[in-house]
Amino acid sequence: MRTATAAVACACVALFATIGASGAAAGVQFGANDDTGKYSADGGAVFFSQMAATGLKQNVMTVRWKPSDPTNIPDQAALDLAVPIAVAAGIEVVFAVYPYPPSELEAGGISHLAFAAWLDTLARAYPQVTTYIVGNEPNLNTFWRPQGTGAGRVLAAAQFGRFLAAGYDALKTVSPEITVLGVGSSPRGERAPGATGKSSPVHFLKALGDWYRASLRPTPIMDGFSYHPYPNPSDFTVPFTFTYGWPNASVQELQRIKQALWDAFDGTPQPTTLNGLELYLDEVGWQVDTSFQPGYTDAENVRVTSEETQASIYGDLVRYVVCDPDVAQPNFFGYYDERSRLGWQSALRRNDGSARASNAAVAAAIAETGGECRGLPRSWSPLRKPVGAAVVFKPASGLRAGVRSLGFVPTAAEDVLVTAGIVQAATPAGELVGLLGRAGSAVANRRSELAVSGALEGRKRYVLAVALTARSNPRRVSLFKSRPFTVAAGFRPGQPCQPARAVEYAVDGFVCTNLTASKLAQRPRYQLLRFRR
């Protein structure tokens, strides 16, 4: 049912004024990311009427910019037909715009100013469209190359940032009322994107924020942040409550994205969710089994869930996101399925247009909530310290004067840099961090055994101080101190000592009368020994 006769189309247009009255009139607005209506022979008349009847309010249409054909608007004839029909149906049209293919970006010589000029033309051609998503998963090499290095440097963020900024300026020049959504981030990736071609959303936002701060740009680059909180695309059997863990984020972990945005842009002209930036979940979906349905092609290539489970998840999704005050618009990925199973079958309707159980579940949840939270809203505020930071100190009793090494185990729920030092116990807390030296790093959710050395004086009290600093924001620091310990006096050169311990003292820098420095030099293996308490 991707096409319809002219008679059906006209009938649908006549009904547009009365369709979808049960949809959410305020609060969170739901929609679908789907080009089916754009490509329908009837301009999407049936498609948009069905969306409206479900209570959906917006349709994201993809419009790609091809650098090698920089002035062309792809599918312009289809857009000319579909956009006014969607608007007449009460469906807001959102354009998702981005450079494509990535091979042309990788080749170099692509101008962000040419992209901006194309956006200017597009926006003037469709004044009905007042929301644009600039970018589509630029943290994956599927859409942006080069992505990064094996050493962990994200290369794509700075290049994409120039395109996003130029696009923002071009669209705001056409109309200050246009809403510009940025990034369209994939929910998962790696620390070092050079190996996999995937940057995590946390690392990508850190790199984007670094570029933005260095640019000294006086204006924002986005009015809202677009995010795609899919499950892992190879396994849709996970429940709605699934989580990725740092540095990725599911629907249940949007606080991690809010924190990453705050880390990247706090204190700059670019707002965060603390001062007006909203989240747009522009692609979310659970793929389902279509093996019992005719009309599909190719073999399934991922683990899928059932239609009944999908319906339950989508209903829960609606009720969940309306209680997040920072979420503006979630969009299901697909209102109609793609025909090939190599694509996506996560829509509310099957490829033939017949409704799944999820269509009714979503309609009921939207009607039930009206786009508003019926329970307790989930509040969020930025963390000022690394997530889950902790330090376990190894025993430091019985130490004598001299150069000593003390061990500790730092942990955190995010990657941190570690500085440490042995300092006198009376050192004021405000001076401690400045006295510490680089001691290593700790990877999120892993134990790292580290040590720090220091020259200790006898009969003085010390502490081992450790600072953990979030890699994504050097302003987020946690400081830890061991229990104070007192250092015993050491042995002086020429001082008598017990033969059984002479080597130990000598290695620690104190030459006893019965083990001279010359004798120690004759046996260099003693240099490997350590003081045994």
N, C-alpha and C positions, 0 to 999 in steps of 0.2 A: 504493500500500500504506500509506496513512495510517490506515486502519482495519482492524480484524480482527474476526472473530467471537468470541463469548464462549468458545467451546471452545478456539480458538487462544490466547486470552488466558490462560485457566486453565492450559493446557499450558505457556505461557511462564513463568507464575508458578512452576509446579512445578519448572522448570529453573533458576530464578534462583540457587539455592544453588550450582550447579555451573558457571555461566557466568562467563567472564572470568577464570579462574584464572591465565591467562598475563599479565594486566595488571601494571603496575608497582605493587609493594607498598610501595615507599618512594621517597624522592627526588621528582623532578618528577612531577606527576600531570597527565594529559592529559584533555581533555573536549571538549564541544561547546556552543556557544551557540545554542540552537534551541528553539522553542516547539512543534515538531511533536508531541512526546509529550503535552504539556499539552492540545493540542486534539484528540488522537486519541479516537475513540469507545471504544476499549478502555483508555483511561487511559494509553496509551503502553506497554502490555505488550510488544508486538513491538519497538517503537522502543528501549526501554531494554535489552531483551535483546540486540539487535543492537549497541548501544553497548558493552555489557559484553563481548560476544564480541570486539570490536575491541581491547579493552584500555583503553577510556575509563573514566574514574572520576567525572566530574562533568558535570552538565547545568545550564547557566545558563538560567533562565526569566525573562522580563521581566514585571514587575508595576509598572504605571505609576500614579502618584498624580495624580488630576485635581483641581486646586485648587477648581474650581467644584462638585465633588462630594466633599468632603474626607474623608468617612468610609467611602466605598465601596471594597471590595476587588474590582477587576475580575476577571472570570472565576473567581470563588471556587469555583463548583461544579466547574469543570475542575481547579482546583488541589487541591480536596479529594480528587478521584479520582486524579490523576496523582502527587502527591507521595509518598504511601505506596507506590505501585507502583514508583516509581523507587528509593526507599530499599530496598525488598525486593529489587530487582535488583542492589543493591550500587552504585547510582549516587547520589552526593551531589548534592543539589539546592542550587543557588545562586540567590538572588533578585537580579536587577538592578532596582533601584528608583530612580525619579527623577520629578520633576514634569513633567507634560506635559498640554497642548500649550504650546509656548513663547509663543504669543500671549497666554495668560493670565498668564504671568510678565511679559511686556512691558507689559501693562495696569496692573501694579502692585497693591499692596495684598495681596500673597500672603504668608502667614505661614509662616515656617520652623518655628514651634512647632506649627502645624496639621499640617505634614508629619511632625514628630516624633511627634505623637499618633497619627497613622495608622500609622506604623512600629511603634509600641508594640502596636497592635491586631494588625497583620499578624504580628509575631514571636510573639505569644502564641497566635495561631491555628495557627501551624505550628512547633511546637517542634522538629520534625525538621530544620528549616532553620537551620543555624548559620553560614552565610556569606552576607553581603550586599554587593553592589556598589552604593554610593550615588553616583549620577551616571552619565550617559551622554553623552559628548562635549560637555560644557558649554563647550568652547572653540569650538564651531560654533553659528551662529545657527539652525541646523536644530533644535537642542535647547535653546538658552538665548539669550534676548533681554532687554535689549539686550546686544550682545556687546562693543562698544568704540567708540572714536573714531578718526577719520582721523589724528589726531595721535599715535596709538600707545598710548593709554591703554586697558587691558583692564578694562572695567566688570564683566564677568560674574563674574570670579574672586571678588571680595568678596561679591557676593550669593550665589553658589554656596557659598562657604566657610561662610556662616551655616547653610545647609541641611545641609551635610556635618557640621558640628559638632553641630547639633541632632540629626541622625540618629544620629551616633556615640553621643551621650549616651543617647538613647532606647533604642537596641539594647543597650548595655552595662547599662542599668538592668534590662532584661528578663533578661539573662544575661551576666555578664562573659566567658563562654566564646564568645560570638558573635564571629566575625571580621568586621571592617568594612573593606571595600576602598573606596578613595576614587577619585573622579574619572571613570574610564573614558575617558581622554583620546583624542581623535583624534590621529593621528601627524603632521598637517600643518596649517599655517595661515600667517598673515602677521604682520609686525611691527605693522602698523597695521590692526587688524581692522575699523575703521569702514568701509573701502571694500569688503571682501569678505565681512565677517561671519565671518571665520575667524581665530582667534588661534593662533599656533604653540604647541606644547606647552611650549617653553622660556619664551616670554613669559607664557603662562597660569600656569605654576608660579611664575614670578617674582612676578606679581601676587598669587597665592594666598598665597605666603610673606610678602609685604609686609602683606597683610591679617592673617594669623595673628600676625605679630610685633606689629603695632599693637594687636591685640585683647588681648594679655597673657594669653591663655588658658593655664591651667596644665596642661592635659591634651592628649593627641594628638587628631587628627581622623580618623586612619585607621591600621589595622594593616598594610595592604598597599596598593600603588599599582596600580590597574587601567589598562591601556594597550592600545590597538588598533593594532598595527603593520602595517596593510594596505599594499599598494602603492597608488599613485595610482589611485582608483577608475575612471578613464577608460582605464587601460592595464594589463592584467594579463599582458602579454607579457614583462614584465621578469623577469629571473632571480631566484633566491633571494638572490643576492649584491647586489642593487640597494641603492643608498643615496640618501637625500634630500639630505644636506648641511644644515648649520646654517641655521635653528633647528628643523628637523624631524628625525624619527628613524625609521628602519626597524628591523627585527629586528637588522640588522647594526650598528646605531648605538645600542644600548641604553645604552652608556656615556654618551651625551649626556643621556639621561633621568636616569641616576643622578647625573650632575653637576648637572643642574637641580634635582633634589630636594635635593642637598646644599647648593647655593647658597641655596635657598629656606628650608631648615629647620635647617641645622646650628646647634648651640648653643641650640636651643629644646626644649621637651618633646616635639615631634614627631620620632620617629626617622627616620633616613635609612637607606639600604642599608648604611651602615657599622655601624649598631647595631640591626639587627633588621627593618627594613622590607623586605618582599619584593615582587617584581614579578609581577603576574598579567596575562598576555597574553590578555585575555578575548575578543578578536575578532581572528582572523587568517585570511586565506583568499585564494586565487587563483581567480578565476572562469574557467570553461571553456566551450568551444563546445558548445551543445546543439542545433545546427541539424539534426543527424541523428537526434534523439530525439523520439518522439511525446510528447504530454501537456503540452507547454509552450505558453505563450501569449505574444503580443506579440513585437515585433521586438527583437533585441539592440541595446543602446544603448552598449556599451563594447567595447574591444578585449579579446579573451579568449585564453586559452592552450588547449592541448590537454589531454586527460585524462592522457595519458602524461607530459607535462611537469609537470602538477600533482602526479602521484604521486611523481615524482622530487623535486620541491620539498618536499612534505610529509615525505617520508622524511628529507631533509636537515634540515628544520626540527626534527624530533624529536631527531636526533643533535646538532644545534647547541645547542639551548636546555638540554639536560641538562648541558652543560659550563659553564653560567653559574650560579654558586652563588647568585645573587640571584633567579633565576626559580623560582617555586613552581608555577604552573599555567598552561599555555597551553591555550586553547580554540579549536578550529576554528570558524569562523563557518558554522554549519550542519552538521548530520549528514545531513539530507535537504535537497535543493534547494527553493527557492521555485518555485512554478509559473510565475509571470510573469517573463519575461526583464527586465522593468523592475526586478525585485528582484535577489536574489543566487543564483548557481549556482556556489558554491564548496565545496559539501559533499562528504563522502566517499561519499554515496549520491545517486542521481538522485531526481527527484521521485516516481517510481514505487516507490522503495525498493530498486531494484537497485544492487548495489555497483559503485563505480568502482574503477579500479586503485589509486587513492589509499587506499581502505579497507584493502586488503591491505598496501600500502606502510607505512601508519601502524602497523598491527598488528605487522608484522615489526620495524619500528624500535623500538617499545615493548618487544617481547619481547627484542630484541637488547640493548637498553640497560638494561632493568629500571628506567628512570627515573633511572639513574645515569650519570655521565660515565665513558666507557671510554678517554678520552685525557687531555689536560692541561686542567684547568679554566682558564677565562679570568678572571684576577684583575683587579681594578679598584681604584684609589684616587683620591681627588679631586685635581683639579689646583688648585694654589695660585696660578696665574698664568693670564692669558688664553691661550686655545688659539691656537697658531701666531703668537704676537706677534713682530713684528720691526720695525725702523726702519732705513731707508736715509738717511744724512745727505748733504746736498749739500756740495761743497767750501767750506771756510771759511778759506782761506789769503789772505794779502795784505790783510787788513782794517786800516783805520786807525781811530783813536779817533773816537767819535761815536755817533749812533744808527744801529744796523745791523739788517738783517733777514736771518735765516738760514732756509733751507728744509730740509725733511725729508719723507720719505714713510713714514708708519706703515701697517702691514698686520697683520691678524689673521684667524683663522678664525671669529671671532665678533665681534659689534658691540662696539666699545670707545669709551670717552671718552678724549680726549687732553689732557694738560697738558704744558706745555713752558716752558723758560726758559733764558736764557744766564747761566750762573753761573761764578764763579771756579773754576778747576780744582782748587784746594786744598780746596774745600768738602767736608766729611765726607759720606759716602754716606747716612748716616742722616738728614741734614738736607735732602737734595736735594728730596724730594717736597714738603715743606712750602714750598719756595721757588718752586714752579712755578705757572703760571697757566693758565687754560682756553685751549686752542688750537684746539678743534674736536672732531671725532669721526671715526671710521673705520667704514665698513660692512663686514661680514664678506666676506672674499675679494675686496676691491676696493682698488685703490690710491687714496690720497687725498694730494694734494700740499698740504702746509701750511707755514706760516712763522711765526716768532716774532721780535719785535724787542726790542732792549735797548740801553741806553746803555753803551758800552764805553770804558774808560780805556786810554790808551796804555801800552805796555810791561808789560802784564799778561797772564796766561794764563787762558783761559776754556775751557769746554766747553758744548756745547748738550745739555741734559738733557731727555729726553722720558719721560713715564710713560704707559703704556697701562693703563686700568682696565676690567675686564669690566663691561658694563652690567648684567649679571644678578647681579653680586656685587661690591660696591665693595672687598671685602677681597682680591680677586684682582688684583694689580698687577704689571706688569713695568716695570722702569726701565732706560733705555738712555742711554748717554753717547757723544757724538762724541769723536774724537781731540782732545786739547788743542790749542789754537792761540793764538799770541801776537799781540796787537794792536799795530800800529805807532803812533807818536805822530801826532797830527793837526796841522793848521795852526791857529795862533792868529790872531785879528783883527789886521790890519795887517802880517802876515807876508808877505814876497814869495812869489809862486808863479808857475808857468808859465802864460802866457795860455791855452794850449790846455786846461788843466785847471781854470781859475779858476772856471768855472760849477759844475763838479762839487763843488769844495770849498765854494763858497758855499752850495749847496743842502744840503750836509751840515752846515751850521752854522758854517763857518769862513770869514770874510770876508777875502779877499786884498786887498792894496793896490791892485791893478789891476782889482778888481771890487767896488765898494762896495755896501753894503746898499741904498742908494738906487737904484743902477742895477739891482740884482736885483729890487727892488720894481716897477720899471717894466716888467719882462718876467716876469709871473707864470707863463708856461708853463715856465720853468725849474724850478718847483716839482715838475714831473712827472718830472724826470730822476732817475737813480739813480747812485750811485757806480760807476764802471766800473774793475774791477781790471785 
